[in-house]
Amino acid sequence: MSKKTFPTSDLLSVIVGFRVSPSMNSVRDLLVHIHGSEILDDRATQWLIQQHPWLWKMRIPKDAKSEAAIAAWVASVSARYGNRHSVAAMPGNKR
C-alpha cells in the first residue's frame, strides 16, 4: 500500500467538504492518491478518518466567517496535530 505525506489543510478540506487548503491542486492530489479520482466522496472521508481518527470531530467553527478566521482555525489544528500527515492509498488504487 503506497503512502504519501500531505498538509493538514488538505486533510481538513476533504473532511469538512470545503477547501481550506491554499492549493486546490494539492487537495486533488490527495483524492487521486486515496482512491484514484478527483471526486470528493464518503469513501475518501472515511478512509482518512480510519487512518487519522482525530479528524472525525473536525468542523469549521461557526464563528469562522472570514478567510482569515478559517486560516487561523487551520493553523490551530496544525499546531495541535502536526503540519503534515502520512496517508495510505486505498487497497487496489494503483496511482
C-alpha positions as CSV (number, residue, x, y, z in Angstrom):
1,M,0.0,0.0,0.0
2,S,1.6,3.3,-1.1
3,K,1.8,6.2,1.3
4,K,2.3,9.9,0.7
5,T,2.5,12.9,3.1
6,F,0.0,15.7,2.8
7,P,-0.5,19.0,4.7
8,T,-3.1,19.1,7.4
9,S,-5.1,21.7,5.4
10,D,-5.6,19.1,2.6
11,L,-7.0,16.5,5.0
12,L,-9.3,19.1,6.6
13,S,-10.6,20.1,3.1
14,V,-11.7,16.6,2.5
15,I,-13.2,16.2,5.9
16,V,-15.2,19.4,6.0
17,G,-16.1,19.3,2.3
18,F,-14.9,22.9,1.8
19,R,-11.4,24.0,0.5
20,V,-9.5,25.3,3.5
21,S,-6.2,24.4,1.8
22,P,-4.3,27.1,0.0
23,S,-4.0,24.8,-3.0
24,M,-6.9,23.0,-4.7
25,N,-4.3,21.1,-6.8
26,S,-2.9,19.6,-3.6
27,V,-6.4,18.5,-2.4
28,R,-6.9,16.9,-5.8
29,D,-3.6,15.1,-5.5
30,L,-4.7,13.8,-2.1
31,L,-8.0,12.5,-3.5
32,V,-6.3,10.8,-6.5
33,H,-3.8,9.3,-4.2
34,I,-6.6,7.9,-1.9
35,H,-8.9,6.3,-4.5
36,G,-7.8,7.3,-8.0
37,S,-10.3,10.0,-8.6
38,E,-10.6,13.8,-8.0
39,I,-14.1,13.3,-6.7
40,L,-14.7,14.0,-3.1
41,D,-16.9,11.2,-1.7
42,D,-17.6,9.4,1.6
43,R,-15.0,6.7,0.8
44,A,-12.2,9.3,0.9
45,T,-13.6,10.9,4.1
46,Q,-14.0,7.5,5.9
47,W,-10.5,6.4,4.7
48,L,-8.9,9.4,6.1
49,I,-10.8,9.1,9.4
50,Q,-9.7,5.4,9.7
51,Q,-6.0,6.5,9.4
52,H,-6.3,9.7,11.5
53,P,-9.2,9.3,14.0
54,W,-8.8,12.8,15.3
55,L,-10.3,14.0,12.0
56,W,-13.8,12.8,12.8
57,K,-14.5,15.7,15.1
58,M,-13.2,18.4,12.8
59,R,-15.7,21.1,11.7
60,I,-15.2,24.7,10.7
61,P,-16.1,26.8,13.8
62,K,-19.4,28.6,13.3
63,D,-17.8,31.9,14.2
64,A,-15.2,31.5,11.5
65,K,-16.9,33.7,8.9
66,S,-13.8,35.1,7.1
67,E,-10.9,33.6,5.2
68,A,-8.6,34.9,8.0
69,A,-10.7,33.2,10.7
70,I,-10.7,29.9,8.7
71,A,-6.9,30.1,8.2
72,A,-6.5,30.7,11.9
73,W,-8.6,27.6,12.7
74,V,-6.5,25.5,10.2
75,A,-3.3,26.9,11.9
76,S,-4.6,25.9,15.3
77,V,-5.4,22.4,14.1
78,S,-2.0,22.1,12.5
79,A,-0.3,23.3,15.7
80,R,-2.2,20.6,17.7
81,Y,-2.0,17.6,15.4
82,G,1.0,18.4,13.2
83,N,1.6,20.1,9.8
84,R,1.8,17.0,7.6
85,H,0.3,13.5,7.7
86,S,1.1,10.2,6.0
87,V,-1.9,8.9,4.1
88,A,-2.1,5.4,2.6
89,A,-3.8,4.8,-0.7
90,M,-6.9,2.6,-0.6
91,P,-6.3,-1.0,-1.5
92,G,-6.4,-1.6,-5.2
93,N,-5.5,2.0,-6.1
94,K,-2.5,1.8,-8.4
95,R,-1.9,5.5,-8.8
